[in-house]
Amino acid sequence: RARPEVLVKPCSCSTLEPNQEMGQHQDASRPAIRILLKRLDESGNLERIKQKLLVRLIRCGWRDVIKDRAGDAIRKRGVTEITVDELVSALIPYGV
């Protein structure tokens, strides 16, 4: 059976700002989310969705923004001083 294409609005990542609500929607402990993720994985659609998302994030410049933010955090703290946890904490507000 044919799958309908999902229409997505053009990306507006050029004004990427910290998102304090990240993580609130990532609660995989809920049964419905676990079931959905399992079915997507079993059907192979999870990987397809991940690839499409990656392409869209690259196109809108999100990846470059995150790279810049990581570089800023490393320069600010020092490449030999910053820990992975500190780097992740610096990037989480930007959607990592």
N, C-alpha and C positions, 0 to 999 in steps of 0.2 A: 504494500500500500504506500502511496506517495506521502512524503512528509512535507507539511507546509513550511515555507521559509518564515523565519521570525524576523520581523522588521524592527530594526534598532535605529534610534535617532543618532545622527552624527555625534561623534565624541566632542565634548567640550572640556577636555582635560587641560587646556592651556591655562585655565584659572584654578589649577589644582591647589586646594587648601587642606590643612589638616582636618581629618574627619574623626571627631571624638566618639562617634557611635560605632566605629569598627569593632568587631568582636561581639557586639550584641546580637548579631545575626549569624554568628558562626558557631552556635551551640549544637554540635553534632551529637550530643547526648540524648536529644529527643528522639523517640522511636520513629516518628514519621520521616525525619531527616535521614536517619540511618538506613531505613528501608529504601528511600528514594536514591540515596547514594549507592547502595548495593545494587539496585536494579539498573541504574545508569552505568555502573561499572561492568556488570555482567553483560549488558547489551553492547558495550563498546562506545556508547554515547558519551560517557564521562570524558574519555580521552579526546573525542572530537570537540566537545564543548571547551575543554581546556585549551586546545590548539586554536580554536576560533577566538577565544578570549585573549590569548597571548598576542595574536596578530593584531587585534583591535587596540590592545594596550600599547603595542609598539607604534602603530600608526598615529595614535593621538599624542604620543610623546610622554606617556606616563613612565615608561621605562627609563627615559633620559632624565626625567625629573627625580626619580628615585636614586638614580646613579649620582646626580648632582648633590642631592641631600646627603647621601652616604659619604661622598667626598668631603662635604662641608663638615660633617660630624667627625670624620677622621682627622681632618686638618685642625679642627678646634681642640680635640682631646689629645691628638698625637697618635701616629700610626703604631707606636710601640706601647702606648698606654691604654688605648681603647679596647674594651672587651667586646665579644660578640653580643652579649646581652645588652650592653650600652648602645651598640650600633642598632640592634633590633628595636630597642626602646625609642631611639631617635627617629626611626623610620615608620613605626606603627601609626602615628597620627596622619601619615600621608597615604595610608591604605595598604601597607605591606602586611 
